[in-house]
Amino acid sequence: METVRKNRIRFGVGVFISVLCLYLAFRSVDFGKMGQAFRAANYWDLIPAIAALFFSHLVRSVRWRYLLDPLRRLDTSSLFSSLIIGYAGNTFMPAHLGELVRAYVLSRKRQLAMSAVFATIVVERITDLFSLVGLMLLSLLFYPFPAWVIQSGCIIFVVTTGILLLLIFLKKGSSTAIRFTGFALKVLPDRTARKVRSALDNLLAGILPLKHWHDYFTIACLSIVIWVCYGLVFYFCLQAFDFVEIYRLAWSASLILLVITTIAVVVPSSPGYVGTYHYLCQITLAMFGVPAGPALSFATVVHGVNIFPVFAVGLFLAHHEGMAITKMSQAGAQIEGRASQE
């Protein structure tokens, strides 16, 4: 019941933020220009955007395989299937619970400890956040970001670095780390402290060094490929709306869009990043002189490109794996409880 209550609170906060962002996005829109942008778009240009998106997920699955190698060498197809099902779950489950679904699917499919699988996903997300900060620094060479974007990047860097250092500190298992953990958990009720300690121990057990030193270089290269693919999704969508020609957009516009809209994924919102993604995409295009209406049309389409094909394939793969994806929202709380007890 406690897990269900927490998920409802997360969902409520996320929906509030999404509704607020949707209001901000629509308040100054000329719906006539918005409809005109929809009608003028060449939707055939979305095919390479969707192809780039799925290729990025395939590369992400290969990268995940390297993170899982210290546990067991797994086939890429199993990882790809689990990843897509988890991403599909994120479209309608709050608080990124699709990541737990992703860990659950793979652990069930390949008889691995769910906590160990989830630990590799945590490491993956830390890698992604550092990559995002690196992209921000690169983008500064081409475009002067607003202060709030730079501040967001600094916050992401500080928080991510803090989490990484904390995990390394706790992973060493020194007497100081043990005393620190015991002191930190004293403020919690005994039952909650035991659950947190168990979940933390299981998580740390799953964080293992890679097998070979050159694997770190391989992961860095794969990460670059992933983010290039994400940038291509924006590039092809800009071509679909002919924004590059109409508004004389530089190639760096795709990079700036990628950086700022990725913040929408980090910010708490409703499932599928509805609202936050659209608003941040709209205000990014406004920096390049794109009016609010056409910008929101573009944001709607590029959001759909990122969401609906993955959801459709995830639905198919979930059926193939014998899972009812439509019931994942109810199962999410159970999976979360299992993860904390494993």
Protein Blocks (a to p, Z undefined) as FASTA:
>chain_A
ZZmmmmmmmmmmmmmmmmmmmmmmmmmccfklmmmmmmmpcfklmmmmmmmmmmmmmmmm
mmmmmmmmmmoccdfklmmmmmmmmmmmmmmpghhlmmmmmmmmmmmmnopafklmmmmm
mmmmmmmmmmmmmmmmmmmmmoccdfklmmmmmmmmmmmmmmmmmmmmmmnopaklmmmm
mmmmmmpcfklmmmmmmmmmmmmmmpccdfbfklmmmmmmmmmmmmmmmmmmmmmmmmmn
ommmmnopafklmmmmmmmmmmmmmpgcdehiiojlmmmmmmmmmmnopafklmmmmmmm
mmmmmmmmmmmmmmmmmmmnopafklmmmmmmmmmmmmmmZZ
